[in-house]
């Protein structure tokens, strides 16, 4: 099934697999934006999370986000992962800047 390739990928430790939101291609006034002026999308949806990283006491510290959360990413960083010709990104839990409360 297309679009479900991420279900075959499990991040390890404190890593989080995200899919960036689509860039805005039209302004609210209806003006089409060229690709160069769209800017980098910093919002993403969490698709999969690892089990967590070992804390100082040796116990596993769980990841602070869960599947389905909308998160704010740093402008740079992350590792691009291509699964069935679709781009996803891996970030460490500590690299994620925040999550949106709905």
N, CA and C atoms as an extended XYZ file, in Angstrom:
306
Properties=species:S:1:pos:R:3:atomname:S:1:resname:S:1:resid:I:1 pbc="F F F"
N         0.840       -1.175        0.000 N   UNK     1
C         0.000        0.000        0.000 CA  UNK     1
C         0.888        1.242        0.000 C   UNK     1
N         0.703        2.131       -0.955 N   UNK     2
C         1.510        3.343       -1.062 CA  UNK     2
C         1.214        4.265        0.114 C   UNK     2
N         2.232        4.997        0.549 N   UNK     3
C         2.069        5.931        1.641 CA  UNK     3
C         2.158        5.295        3.019 C   UNK     3
N         2.358        4.004        3.096 N   UNK     4
C         2.436        3.319        4.386 CA  UNK     4
C         3.809        2.700        4.604 C   UNK     4
N         4.802        3.104        3.822 N   UNK     5
C         6.144        2.533        3.918 CA  UNK     5
C         6.746        2.735        5.295 C   UNK     5
N         6.397        3.845        5.971 N   UNK     6
C         6.962        4.124        7.283 CA  UNK     6
C         6.559        3.067        8.306 C   UNK     6
N         5.496        2.331        8.059 N   UNK     7
C         5.060        1.277        8.982 CA  UNK     7
C         6.041        0.106        9.010 C   UNK     7
N         6.932        0.055        8.036 N   UNK     8
C         7.940       -1.006        7.967 CA  UNK     8
C         9.271       -0.541        8.541 C   UNK     8
N         9.274        0.604        9.213 N   UNK     9
C        10.504        1.190        9.743 CA  UNK     9
C        10.297        1.540       11.208 C   UNK     9
N        11.172        1.031       12.074 N   UNK    10
C        11.085        1.317       13.504 CA  UNK    10
C        12.339        2.061       13.951 C   UNK    10
N        12.203        3.312       14.406 N   UNK    11
C        13.365        4.044       14.912 CA  UNK    11
C        13.912        3.365       16.169 C   UNK    11
N        15.211        3.481       16.377 N   UNK    12
C        15.840        2.908       17.567 CA  UNK    12
C        16.098        3.981       18.615 C   UNK    12
N        16.167        3.559       19.859 N   UNK    13
C        16.497        4.410       20.999 CA  UNK    13
C        15.585        5.633       21.071 C   UNK    13
N        16.174        6.838       21.091 N   UNK    14
C        15.368        8.048       21.272 CA  UNK    14
C        15.098        8.774       19.950 C   UNK    14
N        15.087        8.035       18.864 N   UNK    15
C        14.870        8.669       17.565 CA  UNK    15
C        13.380        8.694       17.211 C   UNK    15
N        13.003        9.714       16.434 N   UNK    16
C        11.615        9.948       16.065 CA  UNK    16
C        11.551       10.106       14.551 C   UNK    16
N        10.676        9.345       13.893 N   UNK    17
C        10.472        9.451       12.442 CA  UNK    17
C         9.316       10.406       12.197 C   UNK    17
N         9.560       11.439       11.384 N   UNK    18
C         8.533       12.438       11.105 CA  UNK    18
C         8.356       12.632        9.608 C   UNK    18
N         7.202       13.160        9.267 N   UNK    19
C         6.925       13.573        7.890 CA  UNK    19
C         6.640       15.063        7.937 C   UNK    19
N         7.457       15.825        7.209 N   UNK    20
C         7.273       17.282        7.199 CA  UNK    20
C         5.933       17.627        6.558 C   UNK    20
N         5.302       18.678        7.066 N   UNK    21
C         4.058       19.175        6.478 CA  UNK    21
C         4.364       19.768        5.109 C   UNK    21
N         3.356       19.818        4.264 N   UNK    22
C         3.534       20.371        2.922 CA  UNK    22
C         3.757       21.872        3.000 C   UNK    22
N         4.597       22.375        2.125 N   UNK    23
C         4.871       23.813        2.077 CA  UNK    23
C         3.657       24.542        1.520 C   UNK    23
N         3.466       25.763        2.005 N   UNK    24
C         2.391       26.598        1.477 CA  UNK    24
C         2.764       27.017        0.060 C   UNK    24
N         1.893       26.739       -0.899 N   UNK    25
C         2.180       27.092       -2.289 CA  UNK    25
C         1.340       28.264       -2.765 C   UNK    25
N         0.325       28.644       -1.974 N   UNK    26
C        -0.559       29.758       -2.322 CA  UNK    26
C        -0.766       30.606       -1.069 C   UNK    26
N        -0.685       31.923       -1.217 N   UNK    27
C        -0.940       32.806       -0.076 CA  UNK    27
C        -2.427       32.835        0.222 C   UNK    27
N        -2.794       33.406        1.375 N   UNK    28
C        -4.212       33.526        1.727 CA  UNK    28
C        -4.973       34.356        0.706 C   UNK    28
N        -4.264       35.264        0.037 N   UNK    29
C        -4.881       36.097       -0.994 CA  UNK    29
C        -4.969       35.419       -2.347 C   UNK    29
N        -4.429       34.186       -2.457 N   UNK    30
C        -4.536       33.432       -3.708 CA  UNK    30
C        -3.349       33.557       -4.636 C   UNK    30
N        -2.261       34.159       -4.175 N   UNK    31
C        -1.075       34.326       -5.030 CA  UNK    31
C        -0.225       33.060       -4.947 C   UNK    31
N         0.143       32.525       -6.113 N   UNK    32
C         0.987       31.330       -6.177 CA  UNK    32
C         2.419       31.709       -5.791 C   UNK    32
N         3.006       30.918       -4.895 N   UNK    33
C         4.380       31.174       -4.461 CA  UNK    33
C         5.353       30.297       -5.236 C   UNK    33
N         6.431       30.885       -5.790 N   UNK    34
C         7.441       30.049       -6.446 CA  UNK    34
C         8.164       29.209       -5.397 C   UNK    34
N         8.712       28.095       -5.814 N   UNK    35
C         9.354       27.163       -4.890 CA  UNK    35
C        10.462       27.819       -4.072 C   UNK    35
N        11.226       28.729       -4.668 N   UNK    36
C        12.345       29.379       -3.971 CA  UNK    36
C        11.878       30.249       -2.796 C   UNK    36
N        10.677       30.778       -2.865 N   UNK    37
C        10.222       31.687       -1.810 CA  UNK    37
C         9.330       30.998       -0.777 C   UNK    37
N         9.148       29.684       -0.885 N   UNK    38
C         8.254       28.981        0.028 CA  UNK    38
C         8.843       28.812        1.420 C   UNK    38
N        10.145       28.768        1.548 N   UNK    39
C        10.758       28.593        2.863 CA  UNK    39
C        10.719       27.146        3.314 C   UNK    39
N        11.479       26.859        4.340 N   UNK    40
C        11.578       25.496        4.848 CA  UNK    40
C        10.445       25.232        5.836 C   UNK    40
N         9.801       24.099        5.688 N   UNK    41
C         8.698       23.747        6.574 CA  UNK    41
C         9.269       23.160        7.867 C   UNK    41
N         8.881       23.739        8.996 N   UNK    42
C         9.409       23.307       10.283 CA  UNK    42
C         8.402       22.489       11.080 C   UNK    42
N         7.193       22.336       10.573 N   UNK    43
C         6.174       21.550       11.256 CA  UNK    43
C         6.135       20.162       10.632 C   UNK    43
N         5.930       19.145       11.489 N   UNK    44
C         5.908       17.770       10.998 CA  UNK    44
C         4.971       16.932       11.861 C   UNK    44
N         4.580       15.788       11.305 N   UNK    45
C         3.764       14.815       12.032 CA  UNK    45
C         4.646       13.644       12.442 C   UNK    45
N         4.495       13.185       13.675 N   UNK    46
C         5.264       12.047       14.178 CA  UNK    46
C         4.618       10.761       13.663 C   UNK    46
N         5.431        9.926       12.994 N   UNK    47
C         4.932        8.677       12.422 CA  UNK    47
C         5.347        7.451       13.220 C   UNK    47
N         6.517        7.502       13.857 N   UNK    48
C         7.018        6.363       14.638 CA  UNK    48
C         8.041        6.881       15.641 C   UNK    48
N         8.120        6.219       16.794 N   UNK    49
C         9.083        6.610       17.828 CA  UNK    49
C         9.828        5.383       18.328 C   UNK    49
N        11.062        5.597       18.752 N   UNK    50
C        11.854        4.528       19.346 CA  UNK    50
C        11.408        4.278       20.782 C   UNK    50
N        12.022        3.304       21.415 N   UNK    51
C        11.632        2.921       22.777 CA  UNK    51
C        12.201        3.854       23.840 C   UNK    51
N        13.175        4.681       23.487 N   UNK    52
C        13.781        5.609       24.440 CA  UNK    52
C        15.259        5.319       24.608 C   UNK    52
N        15.937        6.210       25.325 N   UNK    53
C        17.372        6.062       25.567 CA  UNK    53
C        17.604        5.767       27.042 C   UNK    53
N        18.742        5.148       27.337 N   UNK    54
C        19.083        4.860       28.733 CA  UNK    54
C        19.421        6.142       29.474 C   UNK    54
N        18.815        6.299       30.636 N   UNK    55
C        19.084        7.454       31.475 CA  UNK    55
C        20.313        7.219       32.331 C   UNK    55
N        20.605        8.164       33.219 N   UNK    56
C        21.795        8.074       34.072 CA  UNK    56
C        21.753        6.864       34.994 C   UNK    56
N        20.574        6.483       35.433 N   UNK    57
C        20.438        5.339       36.332 CA  UNK    57
C        20.380        4.005       35.610 C   UNK    57
N        20.441        4.034       34.289 N   UNK    58
C        20.395        2.800       33.520 CA  UNK    58
C        19.002        2.422       33.042 C   UNK    58
N        17.981        3.100       33.547 N   UNK    59
C        16.619        2.794       33.114 CA  UNK    59
C        16.321        3.518       31.792 C   UNK    59
N        15.348        3.010       31.054 N   UNK    60
C        14.971        3.600       29.769 CA  UNK    60
C        14.114        4.841       30.005 C   UNK    60
N        14.546        5.957       29.436 N   UNK    61
C        13.772        7.200       29.483 CA  UNK    61
C        12.907        7.240       28.225 C   UNK    61
N        11.582        7.228       28.353 N   UNK    62
C        10.721        7.207       27.165 CA  UNK    62
C        10.841        8.488       26.346 C   UNK    62
N        10.479        8.391       25.092 N   UNK    63
C        10.491        9.526       24.179 CA  UNK    63
C         9.341       10.461       24.579 C   UNK    63
N         9.536       11.767       24.433 N   UNK    64
C         8.559       12.740       24.920 CA  UNK    64
C         7.401       13.008       23.959 C   UNK    64
N         7.450       12.451       22.748 N   UNK    65
C         6.341       12.614       21.796 CA  UNK    65
C         5.786       11.241       21.450 C   UNK    65
N         4.585       11.235       20.884 N   UNK    66
C         3.977        9.960       20.487 CA  UNK    66
C         3.492       10.050       19.043 C   UNK    66
N         3.197        8.918       18.464 N   UNK    67
C         2.710        8.862       17.090 CA  UNK    67
C         1.448        9.713       16.979 C   UNK    67
N         1.399       10.544       15.941 N   UNK    68
C         0.253       11.418       15.719 CA  UNK    68
C         0.468       12.847       16.181 C   UNK    68
N         1.468       13.088       17.045 N   UNK    69
C         1.741       14.450       17.505 CA  UNK    69
C         2.221       15.319       16.347 C   UNK    69
N         1.885       16.610       16.404 N   UNK    70
C         2.424       17.610       15.476 CA  UNK    70
C         3.538       18.322       16.219 C   UNK    70
N         4.729       18.350       15.623 N   UNK    71
C         5.901       18.888       16.307 CA  UNK    71
C         6.555       20.010       15.511 C   UNK    71
N         7.360       20.803       16.216 N   UNK    72
C         8.150       21.870       15.616 CA  UNK    72
C         9.594       21.391       15.542 C   UNK    72
N        10.168       21.449       14.350 N   UNK    73
C        11.527       20.962       14.124 CA  UNK    73
C        12.513       22.120       14.053 C   UNK    73
N        13.792       21.853       14.321 N   UNK    74
C        14.802       22.885       14.100 CA  UNK    74
C        14.970       23.120       12.600 C   UNK    74
N        15.494       24.272       12.237 N   UNK    75
C        15.650       24.597       10.820 CA  UNK    75
C        16.630       23.645       10.125 C   UNK    75
N        17.656       23.223       10.860 N   UNK    76
C        18.654       22.329       10.279 CA  UNK    76
C        18.739       21.061       11.108 C   UNK    76
N        19.248       20.008       10.515 N   UNK    77
C        19.438       18.760       11.243 CA  UNK    77
C        18.497       17.678       10.755 C   UNK    77
N        18.536       16.569       11.429 N   UNK    78
C        17.729       15.425       11.026 CA  UNK    78
C        18.417       14.629        9.943 C   UNK    78
N        17.994       13.408        9.798 N   UNK    79
C        18.530       12.516        8.771 CA  UNK    79
C        17.408       12.147        7.819 C   UNK    79
N        17.622       12.413        6.534 N   UNK    80
C        16.597       12.079        5.548 CA  UNK    80
C        16.559       10.576        5.343 C   UNK    80
N        15.360       10.021        5.331 N   UNK    81
C        15.147        8.589        5.093 CA  UNK    81
C        14.158        8.491        3.936 C   UNK    81
N        14.515        7.750        2.885 N   UNK    82
C        13.617        7.570        1.753 CA  UNK    82
C        13.070        6.152        1.809 C   UNK    82
N        11.759        6.049        1.931 N   UNK    83
C        11.070        4.757        1.963 CA  UNK    83
C        10.046        4.741        0.845 C   UNK    83
N        10.203        3.819       -0.086 N   UNK    84
C         9.323        3.710       -1.254 CA  UNK    84
C         9.126        5.067       -1.929 C   UNK    84
N        10.245        5.745       -2.197 N   UNK    85
C        10.307        7.003       -2.937 CA  UNK    85
C         9.641        8.178       -2.235 C   UNK    85
N         9.395        8.079       -0.938 N   UNK    86
C         8.824        9.190       -0.167 CA  UNK    86
C         9.821        9.587        0.917 C   UNK    86
N         9.978       10.892        1.142 N   UNK    87
C        10.958       11.397        2.103 CA  UNK    87
C        10.367       11.532        3.504 C   UNK    87
N        11.106       11.008        4.466 N   UNK    88
C        10.798       11.166        5.879 CA  UNK    88
C        12.087       11.648        6.543 C   UNK    88
N        12.008       12.041        7.815 N   UNK    89
C        13.189       12.507        8.526 CA  UNK    89
C        13.256       11.886        9.906 C   UNK    89
N        14.478       11.583       10.339 N   UNK    90
C        14.732       11.063       11.684 CA  UNK    90
C        15.380       12.154       12.519 C   UNK    90
N        14.827       12.398       13.691 N   UNK    91
C        15.396       13.349       14.643 CA  UNK    91
C        15.537       12.658       15.984 C   UNK    91
N        16.499       13.092       16.785 N   UNK    92
C        16.570       12.645       18.175 CA  UNK    92
C        15.474       13.381       18.933 C   UNK    92
N        14.939       12.724       19.932 N   UNK    93
C        13.886       13.318       20.747 CA  UNK    93
C        14.311       14.688       21.276 C   UNK    93
N        15.552       14.812       21.712 N   UNK    94
C        16.034       16.071       22.280 CA  UNK    94
C        16.198       17.180       21.234 C   UNK    94
N        16.202       16.833       19.944 N   UNK    95
C        16.322       17.851       18.897 CA  UNK    95
C        14.989       18.499       18.569 C   UNK    95
N        13.886       17.848       18.900 N   UNK    96
C        12.558       18.391       18.593 CA  UNK    96
C        12.306       19.560       19.538 C   UNK    96
N        11.885       20.692       18.955 N   UNK    97
C        11.757       21.924       19.721 CA  UNK    97
C        10.487       21.999       20.566 C   UNK    97
N         9.434       21.352       20.119 N   UNK    98
C         8.177       21.410       20.860 CA  UNK    98
C         7.101       20.667       20.125 C   UNK    98
N         5.934       20.556       20.781 N   UNK    99
C         4.797       19.932       20.102 CA  UNK    99
C         3.583       20.821       20.244 C   UNK    99
N         2.732       20.763       19.227 N   UNK   100
C         1.530       21.588       19.188 CA  UNK   100
C         0.445       20.899       20.014 C   UNK   100
N        -0.255       21.681       20.828 N   UNK   101
C        -1.346       21.164       21.653 CA  UNK   101
C        -2.642       21.443       20.892 C   UNK   101
N        -3.416       20.410       20.703 N   UNK   102
C        -4.683       20.581       19.960 CA  UNK   102
C        -5.860       20.532       20.889 C   UNK   102
